[in-house]
Amino acid sequence: METIIRYISCAVISILVCSSFAAAQPADDKEAAIAVVNQLFSAMKAKDAVQIKSVFSADGQLVAIDKPRDGKGPSKMRVLTGDAFATMIASNKGADYIEQMASPEARVAGDLAVVSGRYTFHLGDKLSHCGTNTFNLVRTEAGWKIANAASTLEFQCDRDLKAVSEDTIVTVRPRVPASQLSTATGFGNLRMPMMNLSAGLDPKTRSH
């Protein structure tokens, strides 16, 4: 009888340990996926092309969905590769690019992770724009990598500024003056080169 009880006890403990491990694994994956996105933001602020490239898969890309500043008409979409994005960010020597997601959410399904949430984008201490980010990451031997990402670019950002302020991430400052914005569409309408949908870097357009 004692042997049977010991066997049952061991079996129960094994089940509990396995269940705990299974429950912890997705949570760890979620944290790891969010950490990769935050690593991208840190690399953008540092304008470090090598670090930016390191978070993308070999064929990684980004999509920008520009909403007209006046809110009228359809949004415009532009695409660029992770490598082109890294080169673009690193080549700009102005104010820091500060992108933050106050409350990112992550979902994991096997080797796919999706990180999404609202974000704000500052040029130094001045607000440029806000929107929604969605990052699709794949699990590789080197860890989670961004396969593709999509961002809306919006300009009504009061709720996002409040969320960031409550999270004590950044002090809210005035928006970027019109003199620092371009009339052509781009990631945040900042004076930054942008990749054309069918060509390479185009100095007449910009990115966020």
C-alpha positions as CSV (number, residue, x, y, z in Angstrom):
1,M,0.0,0.0,0.0
2,E,2.8,2.4,0.9
3,T,4.4,1.7,-2.5
4,I,1.2,2.5,-4.3
5,I,0.7,5.7,-2.3
6,R,4.3,6.7,-3.1
7,Y,3.8,6.0,-6.8
8,I,0.6,8.0,-6.9
9,S,2.3,10.9,-5.1
10,C,5.2,10.9,-7.6
11,A,2.7,10.9,-10.5
12,V,0.8,13.8,-9.1
13,I,3.9,15.8,-8.5
14,S,5.1,15.1,-12.1
15,I,1.8,16.2,-13.5
16,L,1.9,19.4,-11.4
17,V,5.5,20.2,-12.5
18,C,4.7,19.6,-16.2
19,S,1.6,21.7,-16.0
20,S,3.5,24.5,-14.3
21,F,6.2,24.3,-17.0
22,A,3.7,24.4,-19.8
23,A,1.9,27.4,-18.2
24,A,5.2,29.3,-17.7
25,Q,6.5,28.7,-21.2
26,P,4.0,30.8,-23.1
27,A,4.4,33.6,-20.5
28,D,8.2,33.5,-21.0
29,D,7.7,33.5,-24.8
30,K,5.4,36.6,-24.5
31,E,8.0,38.4,-22.4
32,A,10.7,37.5,-24.8
33,A,8.7,38.6,-27.8
34,I,7.9,42.0,-26.2
35,A,11.6,42.3,-25.3
36,V,12.6,42.0,-29.0
37,V,10.2,44.9,-29.9
38,N,11.7,47.0,-27.1
39,Q,15.1,46.1,-28.3
40,L,14.1,47.5,-31.7
41,F,13.0,50.8,-30.1
42,S,16.2,51.1,-28.1
43,A,18.3,50.5,-31.3
44,M,16.2,53.1,-33.1
45,K,16.9,55.7,-30.4
46,A,20.6,54.8,-30.5
47,K,20.5,54.9,-34.4
48,D,22.4,51.6,-34.4
49,A,21.9,49.9,-37.8
50,V,23.5,46.7,-36.7
51,Q,21.2,46.3,-33.7
52,I,18.2,47.2,-35.7
53,K,19.0,44.6,-38.3
54,S,19.6,42.0,-35.6
55,V,16.0,41.9,-34.5
56,F,14.6,41.2,-38.0
57,S,14.5,37.9,-39.9
58,A,16.4,37.8,-43.1
59,D,13.4,38.9,-45.2
60,G,11.8,41.1,-42.5
61,Q,9.8,44.1,-43.6
62,L,7.8,47.0,-42.2
63,V,4.5,48.5,-43.5
64,A,3.4,52.1,-42.8
65,I,-0.2,53.0,-43.1
66,D,-0.5,56.8,-43.3
67,K,-3.7,58.4,-42.3
68,P,-4.1,61.9,-43.9
69,R,-3.4,64.6,-41.4
70,D,-6.8,66.2,-42.0
71,G,-8.5,62.8,-41.6
72,K,-10.0,62.9,-45.1
73,G,-9.4,60.3,-47.8
74,P,-8.0,56.8,-47.6
75,S,-4.7,56.0,-45.9
76,K,-1.6,55.4,-48.0
77,M,0.6,52.3,-47.6
78,R,4.4,52.1,-47.9
79,V,6.7,49.1,-47.4
80,L,10.4,48.8,-46.6
81,T,12.7,46.0,-45.7
82,G,14.3,45.7,-42.2
83,D,17.7,46.4,-43.7
84,A,16.5,49.6,-45.5
85,F,14.8,50.7,-42.3
86,A,18.0,50.2,-40.3
87,T,20.1,52.2,-42.9
88,M,17.6,55.0,-42.9
89,I,17.4,55.4,-39.1
90,A,21.2,55.2,-38.7
91,S,21.8,57.8,-41.4
92,N,19.8,60.5,-39.7
93,K,21.8,62.6,-37.2
94,G,19.1,64.8,-35.7
95,A,17.1,64.4,-32.5
96,D,16.5,60.9,-31.0
97,Y,13.7,58.8,-32.3
98,I,11.7,57.7,-29.3
99,E,9.0,55.1,-29.9
100,Q,7.1,53.6,-27.0
101,M,4.3,51.2,-26.5
102,A,2.8,51.9,-23.0
103,S,0.9,48.6,-22.8
104,P,2.0,46.0,-25.4
105,E,0.1,42.8,-25.6
106,A,1.6,39.5,-26.8
107,R,0.0,36.3,-28.1
108,V,2.0,33.1,-28.8
109,A,1.0,30.2,-31.0
110,G,3.8,27.7,-31.3
111,D,6.6,29.4,-33.2
112,L,4.6,32.6,-34.0
113,A,4.3,35.5,-31.7
114,V,2.2,38.7,-32.2
115,V,3.0,41.8,-30.3
116,S,0.5,44.7,-30.7
117,G,-0.6,47.9,-29.0
118,R,-0.8,51.6,-29.2
119,Y,2.4,53.6,-29.5
120,T,3.7,57.2,-29.5
121,F,6.6,58.5,-31.5
122,H,8.7,61.5,-30.4
123,L,11.3,63.4,-32.2
124,G,13.5,64.2,-29.2
125,D,11.0,65.6,-26.6
126,K,8.4,66.6,-29.2
127,L,5.5,64.5,-30.3
128,S,5.4,63.5,-33.9
129,H,2.6,61.0,-34.2
130,C,1.0,57.9,-32.7
131,G,-0.9,54.9,-33.9
132,T,-1.2,51.1,-33.6
133,N,1.8,48.7,-34.0
134,T,1.5,45.0,-34.9
135,F,4.7,42.9,-34.9
136,N,4.7,39.3,-36.2
137,L,7.7,37.4,-34.8
138,V,8.9,33.9,-35.6
139,R,10.9,31.7,-33.4
140,T,14.4,30.9,-34.7
141,E,17.5,29.2,-33.3
142,A,18.7,32.7,-32.4
143,G,15.5,33.6,-30.6
144,W,12.4,35.6,-31.7
145,K,12.9,37.7,-34.9
146,I,10.5,40.2,-36.5
147,A,9.2,38.8,-39.7
148,N,7.0,41.7,-40.5
149,A,5.4,44.7,-38.8
150,A,2.6,47.2,-39.6
151,S,2.0,50.6,-38.1
152,T,-0.8,53.1,-38.5
153,L,0.3,56.8,-38.4
154,E,-2.2,59.0,-36.6
155,F,-2.1,62.5,-35.3
156,Q,-4.9,62.6,-32.7
157,C,-2.8,61.3,-29.8
158,D,-4.3,62.7,-26.6
159,R,-5.3,59.2,-25.2
160,D,-1.8,57.8,-26.1
161,L,0.0,60.7,-24.5
162,K,-2.0,60.1,-21.3
163,A,-1.2,56.4,-21.3
164,V,2.5,57.1,-21.7
165,S,2.5,59.8,-19.1
166,E,0.8,57.5,-16.6
167,D,3.4,54.9,-17.3
168,T,6.1,57.5,-16.6
169,I,8.0,56.7,-19.8
170,V,8.4,60.1,-21.2
171,T,7.6,63.7,-20.4
172,V,5.0,65.1,-22.7
173,R,6.3,68.0,-24.7
174,P,4.8,70.2,-27.5
175,R,4.3,68.6,-30.9
176,V,6.9,68.9,-33.6
177,P,6.6,72.4,-35.2
178,A,5.2,72.6,-38.7
179,S,8.6,73.8,-39.9
180,Q,10.1,70.4,-39.0
181,L,7.5,68.5,-40.9
182,S,7.3,67.8,-44.7
183,T,4.2,68.2,-46.8
184,A,4.8,64.8,-48.5
185,T,3.6,61.7,-46.7
186,G,6.0,59.6,-44.8
187,F,6.5,57.7,-41.5
188,G,5.4,60.5,-39.2
189,N,6.0,63.1,-41.9
190,L,9.5,63.7,-40.5
191,R,12.4,64.8,-42.7
192,M,13.7,61.3,-43.2
193,P,14.4,59.2,-46.3
194,M,11.7,56.6,-47.2
195,M,11.7,53.5,-49.2
196,N,9.5,53.6,-52.3
197,L,7.1,50.6,-52.8
198,S,8.9,49.6,-56.0
199,A,12.3,51.1,-55.6
200,G,15.1,51.8,-53.1
201,L,15.5,54.6,-50.7
202,D,13.9,57.7,-52.0
203,P,15.3,61.0,-50.4
204,K,12.1,62.8,-51.2
205,T,10.0,60.8,-48.7
206,R,10.4,59.8,-45.1
207,S,9.8,57.2,-42.4
208,H,9.1,56.9,-38.7
